[in-house]
């Protein structure tokens, strides 16, 4: 949202900076858009409401299509997880049946029909499970909310959604540091600084941070040069 506001800034410098940031943001966002959407739905503080609210700002009149895309993906994941569970269950049942001496398999056609009807019922349950979850009121937004613990305690109520949440929410979205991805000055740590002793590196980073956050603008350039020289001296030693 803020980047979009900066693009419309009356200052050319801010516009140019915002455009470059948006190019990088769009590149990463296109790769994690869907998975982030599902993860948001699985957060009981947000669900579909958060997507509807923000997509309207991001996409305007096209927001409904993007929201529906995430909704469809949630149902597809539910069906996929349920199918996997069903196959595992059938495999266990087949091994049990194969271990016995059952004669005259035609006598169990009614049993096969019974199992098929239960599968259809379970599929319907999967859909209603998501519907019931979405129909419940969102939880208050609190900073100390533990989403993994919430899904652990609500697994009986939403077993399939719990399985999805367990796999999805434990997945790191990106291993790229935001400073590295979006900084126009390159990585915080240069190649030679990565080999410095951690105490020296910590002192250099803290000093730079304090200088940049202070009011003494005139000494920043000189101090930065001194820090660079310190890094070079440590490397040569």
N, C-alpha and C positions, 0 to 999 in steps of 0.2 A: 504494500500500500504506500509506504513512504517513498519507495523508488519512483512510483508513478507520479507522486506529488513533486518530487525533485525534477523529473523530466519536464514538467510544466513550469519550472522556476524561471523567473525573469532574468536570472544571471546565467550567462553562457557557460561559465566554468562548471557550475553545478549541473546544468543540463548535460554537458559532455560527460561528466563523471557518472551521472545517473544512467546514461545510455550504455556506457561500458559495463557498469554493474549489472544492468538488466540483461545484457547479452550473456554474461556468465551465469546469471541466475536462471534464465530460460533454458540454458543448456543442461544444467543440473536438474532443474525442475521437471523437464520433459522425461527424464529417466526415472524419477522417483514419484511422479505425480500420483499414479494410481495406488501405489503401495502406501504412500502417506495418507491418501484419502481413506483407505480401508482402516489404517491405524487410528485415524481420527474418529471414525465411526465406532471403533472398539473402545474408545475412551468414554465411559459413562457420563463424563462431564460435558461432552460435546455432541457426540453422535452425528446424525445427519443435519441437525440444526446449525452446527458450526460451519459445515460445508455450504449450506444454503445461504447463510449470512455473508460469508466471505466470497463465495463464487459470484454472488450478485455484484459485488464490488469489482471483482477481477474481470468477469466476462460479460457483465451487463445482461442484455437480452438472451444471450446464449448460455446463461448460467444453468437453466433447467436441464439442458442436454448434458452438461458436465456432471451435475448432481446425479442424474439418472445413470450415467456411465459408472460412477462409483457404486451406486446401489446395485446395479446388475452384477458388478464384479463381486460384491459381497455374497449375493445369492449363488454365483458360480463357485466361489470358494466353499460355501456351505455344501453344495451338491458334491463337490470333489472330495471333501473330507468325509462326507457321509458314505460315498461310494467306496472309499478306501476302508472305512470301518466295516462296511457290509461285506467286502471281499475277505477281510480278515476273519470275520465271523463265519462266513461260508466255508473258508478253508479249515477252520477249526471243526466245524460240523462234519465236513467231508472226511476228515481224518478219524473222527469218532465212529462214523458210519462204516468206514472201510475196515475198521478194526474188528467189527462184528461179522457174524455169519448170517446176514440177512438174505433170505431167499424170496424170490418173487417180487422184484422191485416194482412191478406194475401195481401192486397193492398199495403203493405209497404215492400214487398220483394225487390223491386228495391232499396228502401232506405237502406235496410240492406246491399245490395251489395255495395252501394255507401260508406257506413261507413267502410266496410271491405277494400275497395280500399284505403281509406284515411289512415287506419292503416298501410297498407303496405308502403304507401308513407312516413309516419312518420318514420317507421323503416329505410327506405333508408336514410332519412334525418339525423337520428342519426349517421349512419356510416359516411356519408359525413361530418357531423359536426366535428367529430374527425379527419378525413382526412384533412379537411381544416385547422384545428388548427395546426396539425403537419407539414403541408406544409409551413406555415408561418415562416419567419425567427425568430430565438430566439432573445429575448431582451438582451441588454447589461447587464452584471453583475454589479450591483451597490449595495452597502451596505444598502442604504436607501429605497430599493424597498419594497413596501407593496403589497404582493401577494393577500391578501384578498380584498384590495381596487381595485386591477386590475380586479379580477373576478367580483366584484360588478359592475364595470363600463362596463365590456364586457359581461354581462349576456344576453343582447339582441342578441348578435352575437352567443353565445354558451350557450343556456339556459340549456341543459341537463348537459353539462360539468360543468356549474356553480353550479348546484345542487349537483353534486358529490364533487366538490371542497369545497363547503360550509360544507358538512358533514365530509369530509376526513381531510381537513387541520385544522379543529378545534379540532381534536382528539389528545390527548396526546399519543405519541408513547410509552412512558415508564414512570412509576412513580418511578423507581429505580434510585437513585443517582449514577452517574458514579463513584464517589469516593468509594461508598459502593460496587459497583459491581466489580470493577477492582483493588481496592487497596489490596495489599497483607498483609497489616497491620491491616485490619479490618475497622470498621466504624470510622469516624472522632470523633463522639461523643459516648463515652461509656455510659452505663446505668446511672451511677451516675452523669456524667457531663450534661446529659440532664435535670437534676433537678436544675442546678445552675442558679443563677440570670443572666439575659442576658448580663448585663454589665461586670460581671466577666468572662463569657464565651467569650465575644467579646475580652476582653483584653488578655486572654490566647491564643486564636486563632491568634490574630494579632502578639503577641510576638513570638509565634512559627514560624509563617510565615516569620517574619523579620529575625529571627535567621537562619532558613534554607536557606534563600536566600542570606545571608551574606557570608563574607570570613573567619569568625572566626569559623572554623570547630571544634577547640578544646573545645569550650564551649558549643556546641550543646547538648552533652550528659548530662552534668551537668544541663543545663537550662531545658531540657526536664524532668529530674527527679524532679526539683524544681516545674515545672508546674503540674506534677502529684501529688506532695505532696499538692500543693495549692488546687487541686480539692478534694483531700481526706479530707483536713481540712474543706473546705466549706461544704462538705457532712455531716461531723460529727457535725458541728455547725448548 
